[in-house]
Amino acid sequence: MNTSRTSPLAALKVVQNCYVVPDIEAACRQFSTLYGIGPFVGGVEGVLENHVYRGQPTPPVRLKAAFAQSGDLNLELIEVMSDGPNPFRDMFAKGETGFHHVAVFASDYEAERDRLVALGLPVASEFTIFGNTRVCYIDARAALGHMIELYPEDENLRALYRRTREAAAAWDGKQLIVPF
């Protein structure tokens, strides 16, 4: 039986797996050694602005993120730099590592976010990147064991994914981390 039309998450195609790590540089080396992937794009500190955590405004989240391509799947590694409440600490204490989320694009961000909430998957965190692009983490741990990062269709995000794919295709193995 094909349930793809009636499955609640069928329209959301996973484009990324993300891991929280305690040290971004060490994690990039480890993933490259184990999976043979690279380079990692990013690795510099960034900020999740206008952060709302579990419905309450909270300080921005500071982190380092690095992106690499493994076949059709983007891999993100995140080192959390700030101590305030955030969806990463919901799953991993400082110094711990593990799988945190999958990322998906939605053609109608707000409608998809609200649909997921109606399915019983609450918004853990919502914030802006690239100035005013809203992104959120949906807490799907009870159903899936991880979060879902929900993106709107956004040219800056799509460009980041293209850049990561292009960097992987041209990688000569020399520079492991390529800053933004």
Secondary structure, DSSP 8 states (H G I E B T S, - for coil): ---TTTSTTTT--EEEEEEE-S-HHHHHHHHHHHH----EEEEEEEEEEEEEETTEE---EEEEEEEEEETTEEEEEEEE---S--TTTTT--TT--EEEEEEEEESSHHHHHHHHHHTT--EEEEEEETTTEEEEEEEEHHHHSEEEEEEE--HHHHHHHHHHHHHHHH--SS-SEE--
